[in-house]
Amino acid sequence: MRSLYRCGLGVLLALCSVAAFAGYAFNFPEPVTPIARETLHMHNLVMVVILILFFLVLGLLIYSFRTHRKDAGYKAGTFTGPVSRKQWLWVLSPFALLFFIDYVVFGIPALHAVIMYEDTKTDAELVVKVTGSQWLWQYEFPAEGVSYTSRLATPRDQIDSGAAKGEHYLLEVDNPLVLPVGKKIRFITTSNDVIHSWWVPAFGVKRDAVPGFLREFWATVEKTGTYRGQCSELCGKEHGFMPVVVKVVSQEEFAKWLASQKSAASVAAAEPVATTVVAKAQ
């Protein structure tokens, strides 16, 4: 029996060490938004409480098996007759404990997370419309008059012909979504055909893009870098070829990028007019 206790203690210490030193490698990606941090906090809270309950119940079971053995003189109890107060206590106390855990320990932080997640309009500094299509994303900055598409950039020979896979196989696009760091961004999602889902794990956000509906979420990215995700709603035969790539840059870089996009849009808008004038002149 001592060996059993030692084994259990060893497993417990091993789990604790993994939880303490795993970081984000075996957990969530490093959170870079308030929502992602809140989600990770809720995940860790639930896991800690569940582990405590698991080992508590396991310990009680081992103690009961070890102590109340037949060879130690214990006999099975009989539960005929009226129910005693002690029996009611043992029956109701686990329900009371689980009710407290669900509605207080878990419920209050979860409510705070949900309220924060749905607060899309307060102090939003930028609006981005995300439209899903089979099989690409369209990004639009309505107030700035900028719109473009983002498609998979992985070469087809890597997909079809067994060529060597790149570092970001199936997670690379021709035109990533560019966002400024530190700004609260309101996202609006919709779809042109079927249900898609825009998902970036490091942002802690995932929102379905439903045809005929406008759905919202928000994110404030606190760290520059390139973040990758995917469409997470089965949307057709090339569902796996709809990556999401977001490039988060400084305020200055974003302003320059936005100016270049506006300039390109102006040139593109002027070309049909110029062509029409030349055609009429001829």
Residue pairs with C-beta under 8 A, 6 or more apart in sequence:
1 66
4 62
5 62
8 58
8 62
12 55
15 51
18 26
19 47
19 48
24 30
27 40
27 43
28 36
28 39
28 40
28 43
28 201
28 204
29 36
29 201
29 202
30 202
31 37
31 39
31 40
31 202
31 204
32 202
32 203
32 221
32 222
32 223
32 225
32 227
32 248
33 202
33 203
33 204
33 205
33 219
33 220
33 221
33 222
34 116
34 220
34 222
35 113
35 116
35 117
35 203
35 204
35 205
35 218
35 219
36 202
36 203
36 204
36 205
37 204
38 109
38 112
38 113
38 116
38 117
38 204
39 113
39 204
40 204
41 109
42 106
42 109
42 110
42 113
45 105
45 106
45 109
46 106
49 101
49 105
49 106
53 101
67 74
68 74
79 87
117 205
117 217
119 218
120 186
120 187
120 216
120 217
120 218
121 186
123 184
124 184
124 185
124 186
124 218
125 183
125 184
125 185
126 141
126 143
126 179
126 180
126 183
126 184
126 185
126 186
127 141
127 142
127 143
127 185
127 186
127 187
127 188
128 139
128 140
128 141
128 177
128 179
128 185
128 186
128 187
128 188
129 139
129 140
129 141
129 142
129 187
129 188
129 189
129 190
130 137
130 138
130 139
130 187
130 188
130 189
130 190
130 198
130 209
131 137
131 138
131 140
131 189
131 190
131 191
131 192
131 209
132 138
132 189
132 190
132 191
132 192
132 193
132 196
132 197
132 198
132 209
132 231
132 235
132 242
133 191
133 192
133 193
133 196
134 193
134 194
134 235
134 236
134 238
135 151
135 152
135 231
135 235
135 236
135 238
135 239
135 241
135 242
136 149
136 150
136 151
136 152
136 242
137 149
137 150
137 177
137 198
137 242
137 244
138 147
138 148
138 149
138 150
139 147
139 148
139 149
139 150
139 175
139 177
140 146
140 147
141 147
141 258
144 258
144 261
144 262
145 262
145 265
146 258
146 261
146 262
146 265
147 265
148 175
148 261
149 175
150 173
150 174
150 175
150 176
150 177
150 244
150 245
151 173
151 174
151 175
152 170
152 172
152 173
152 241
152 242
152 243
153 172
153 173
153 174
154 166
154 168
154 169
154 170
154 171
154 172
154 241
155 163
157 163
158 164
158 165
158 166
158 169
159 170
159 241
166 172
168 228
170 240
170 241
170 243
171 228
171 230
171 243
171 245
172 243
172 245
173 243
173 244
173 245
176 226
176 245
176 246
176 247
177 244
177 245
177 246
177 247
178 246
178 247
178 248
178 249
178 254
178 257
178 258
179 185
179 221
179 246
179 247
179 248
179 249
179 254
180 248
180 249
180 250
180 251
180 254
180 255
181 221
181 222
181 223
181 224
181 248
181 249
181 250
181 251
182 220
182 221
182 222
182 251
183 220
183 251
184 218
184 219
184 220
185 218
185 219
185 220
185 221
186 216
186 218
187 198
187 205
187 207
187 216
187 217
187 218
187 219
188 214
188 215
188 216
189 198
189 207
189 208
189 209
189 210
189 214
189 215
189 216
189 217
190 209
190 210
190 211
190 212
190 213
190 214
190 215
191 209
191 210
191 211
192 211
193 211
194 211
194 235
194 236
195 208
195 209
195 210
195 211
195 233
195 235
196 208
196 209
196 231
196 233
196 235
196 242
197 206
197 207
197 208
197 209
197 231
197 232
197 233
198 205
198 206
198 207
198 209
198 229
198 231
198 244
199 205
199 206
199 207
199 229
199 230
199 231
199 232
199 244
200 206
200 227
200 228
200 229
200 244
200 246
201 229
202 227
202 229
203 219
203 221
203 227
203 229
203 246
204 219
205 217
205 218
205 219
206 232
207 215
207 216
207 217
208 215
208 233
209 215
209 233
221 227
221 246
221 248
223 248
224 248
224 249
224 250
225 247
225 248
226 245
226 246
226 247
226 248
227 245
227 246
227 248
228 243
228 244
228 245
228 246
229 243
229 244
229 245
229 246
230 240
230 242
230 243
230 244
231 239
231 242
231 243
231 244
233 239
235 242
249 257
